[in-house]
């Protein structure tokens, strides 16, 4: 059962214009959505008395407005201001609010390019992969040549994004470019991981043994893979799958086929959702740096 959202406050007769994202909002829930989805673009300008007044007079939420006036007078941070709104309205979970506050705190120390990267990273973490790639590409097109460390991180994260989309050749190219920027060892490990998946085992072994750097990093990669395999084997998901496969040749075989059908249909639905999102331009983490 989905979480029930109870609307907070009134629908405004006059909308509030959030100039950072060029959008009008009419309700507390719309305001929360805009603040959360665009946290990477916000700064202390959001701590606006006009917004507090709109919440007071248009949404009829004087208690929330009073808290916001106090924060403005105390010269509080954007994270505290936005966090207060999100918490009061209750549109997002505690973990989601903490994520938004974390992004807002990072914004203080980030330059314009880092903020653009944060926006793209946010899209990846929320599975908007196609949009994230567009943001990364746009950022690379304007990034100064001397920003080698940031360029490396962007390319690494593009590789991660392509991995989510199962576009392995593009992922491999991005990881290699990231490594070439500043000898980013994590990106090189990712590069080898893609090669390991794409190449026949003998070809992969031949490539890594012919290069000293590749051989050294491949040892670390194998250690990580062994740990990942061990962790999966010990997981509840693995135990459930073992029990399911055991049922295939037992009197409980109908349970096996019913469950496999359910899993398959779920994967089909996920794929349909992804295709639809891609067509709309909304293709709706680990190793993101």
DRENLUMVEX-43056 format. One record per residue (C-alpha): x, y, z. Coordinates in steps of 0.001 Angstrom, whole numbers, padded with zeros to 6 digits, always signed. Layout:
% residues N
XYZ
...
//
This chain:
% residues 289
+000000+000000+000000
+001347+003428-000956
+001941+006153+001622
-001101+008434+001962
-000307+012131+001568
-002595+014532+003450
-002445+018040+001975
-001184+020755+004317
-002590+024288+004211
-004720+025945+001540
-004343+026240-002215
-002943+029708-002865
-005045+032226-004779
-001780+033882-005833
+001145+031547-006650
+004710+031960-005428
+007281+032276-008204
+010480+030321-007474
+012855+032285-009664
+015742+029790-009393
+013745+027259-011397
+011280+029582-013180
+008132+027970-011822
+004963+028990-009946
+003746+026906-007009
+000263+026935-005495
+000455+024481-002594
+002798+023452+000196
+003312+020100-001498
+004250+021734-004812
+006704+023963-002962
+008291+020945-001264
+008609+019121-004585
+010331+022096-006236
+012691+022625-003286
+013606+018940-003068
+014070+018260-006773
+016151+021419-007254
+018158+021448-004020
+021384+021492-006040
+020406+024907-007488
+019408+026635-004245
+021441+028932-002034
+020702+031301+000826
+018532+033470-001448
+015762+030952-000778
+015593+032283+002810
+013194+034957+001641
+010714+036928+003780
+008404+037045+000754
+008246+033239+000774
+007524+033177+004519
+004797+035776+004023
+003271+033789+001144
+003207+030669+003317
+001535+032705+006060
-001076+034571+004009
-001718+032339+001003
-001248+028834+002407
-002645+029848+005802
+000215+028205+007703
+001118+030818+010333
+003003+028360+012576
+005362+027397+009762
+005733+031021+008689
+006632+031993+012270
+009430+029418+012297
+010724+030696+008972
+010696+034342+010087
+012771+033281+013086
+015294+031480+010873
+015598+034482+008572
+016178+036836+011503
+018794+034425+012890
+020593+034377+009523
+020102+030607+009331
+021375+028467+006452
+019418+027454+003374
+019614+023855+004620
+017877+024780+007885
+015270+026898+006079
+014358+024302+003456
+014596+021457+005991
+012053+023234+008210
+009574+023507+005332
+010026+019886+004247
+009703+018584+007804
+006591+020628+008591
+004727+019622+005435
+005741+015952+005698
+005751+015350+001951
+009132+013580+002102
+010625+010994+004439
+013265+011799+007041
+015986+010221+004895
+014937+012250+001850
+014925+015471+003869
+018400+014665+005192
+019593+014142+001600
+018214+017533+000511
+019807+019249+003519
+023124+017582+002723
+023023+018907-000846
+022201+022417+000385
+025101+022353+002828
+027461+021297+000050
+026226+024146-002138
+027912+026675+000152
+031402+025535-000793
+030767+024600-004434
+031536+026685-007494
+029190+026862-010497
+030709+023779-012173
+030494+021682-009008
+026844+022667-008630
+026156+021529-012183
+027835+018222-011371
+025800+017900-008160
+022634+018324-010220
+023660+015539-012606
+024726+013272-009708
+021336+013862-008082
+019614+012766-011302
+021690+009551-011387
+020890+008744-007770
+017198+009164-008571
+017476+006984-011712
+016987+009807-014244
+019877+008431-016285
+019201+010014-019681
+018758+013473-018179
+021906+013001-016097
+023979+012221-019192
+022725+015400-020848
+023762+017412-017787
+027219+015803-017701
+027749+016448-021427
+026702+020080-021071
+029046+020507-018120
+031994+019004-020005
+031363+021421-022884
+031877+024475-020638
+034395+023121-018132
+037808+024892-018276
+040741+022758-019425
+042569+023148-016119
+039733+021510-014130
+041292+018062-014640
+040267+016543-011280
+036632+017598-011705
+036643+016427-015341
+037880+013018-014191
+035068+012721-011626
+032464+013754-014198
+033692+011168-016708
+033757+008465-014037
+030150+009248-013105
+029139+009241-016760
+030619+005750-016961
+028534+004682-013948
+025450+006137-015623
+026115+004245-018865
+026528+001076-016772
+023031+001611-015366
+021818+001761-018972
+023836-001367-019937
+025736+000651-022577
+029061-000948-021748
+031226+000345-024597
+030381+003964-023748
+030980+003225-020061
+034403+001772-020862
+035396+004852-022874
+034304+007214-020101
+036219+005310-017424
+039382+005281-019554
+039104+009030-020236
+038593+009632-016502
+041766+007683-015731
+043744+009529-018394
+042757+012902-016897
+044523+012447-013552
+045414+008765-013042
+042136+008170-011187
+042607+004624-009844
+038913+004117-009081
+038011+004975-012680
+040677+002563-013924
+039273-000199-011737
+035835+000515-013210
+037390+000413-016701
+038821-003048-016029
+035534-004228-014512
+033716-003382-017745
+036417-005151-019762
+036062-008208-017536
+032329-008319-018288
+032692-007696-022021
+035672-009871-022989
+036044-013654-022977
+038043-014679-019902
+041197-015630-021857
+041231-012305-023718
+040773-010363-020481
+043591-012239-018738
+045885-011676-021718
+045200-007917-021672
+045779-007387-017945
+048900-009550-017765
+050500-007637-020628
+050297-004323-018722
+051836-003807-015290
+049296-001194-014141
+046353-003259-015344
+047706-006353-013581
+048087-004536-010235
+044623-003001-010346
+043048-006272-011559
+044195-007965-008330
+042308-005334-006313
+039310-005772-008590
+039243-009543-008086
+039348-009012-004325
+036353-006675-004557
+034461-009153-006728
+035133-012003-004308
+033835-009908-001432
+030746-008898-003425
+030066-012551-004282
+030491-013586-000647
+028167-010806+000551
+025530-011821-001995
+025796-015517-001106
+025131-014587+002525
+022184-012321+001710
+018509-013129+002219
+017952-012644-001512
+020465-015403-002369
+018925-017779+000170
+015483-017122-001259
+016719-017840-004799
+018361-021113-003677
+015113-022212-002057
+013233-021228-005187
+015494-023247-007500
+015275-026228-005155
+011503-026133-005537
+011812-026518-009300
+012225-030310-009133
+010062-030887-006068
+006318-031241-005564
+006369-027467-005014
+007308-026855-008670
+004181-024702-009292
+005499-022266-006671
+008772-021997-008618
+007053-021213-011913
+004624-018785-010276
+007446-016874-008582
+009610-016839-011724
+006662-015476-013681
+006209-012736-011065
+009907-011789-011217
+009872-011766-015035
+006772-009577-015177
+008399-007177-012711
+011476-006889-014936
+009247-006280-017962
+007392-003517-016138
+010687-001905-015096
+011867-002001-018717
+008598-000500-019988
+008853+002307-017441
+012430+003008-018506
+011512+003117-022215
+008565+005438-021570
+010710+007741-019434
+013399+007816-022127
+010846+008741-024794
+009548+011570-022604
+013088+012767-021866
+012696+011871-018170
+014654+008634-017918
+013659+008755-014349
+025206+005550-005587
+027464+003798-005319
+030757+004737-007083
+029448+008225-007881
+032280+010616-006944
//
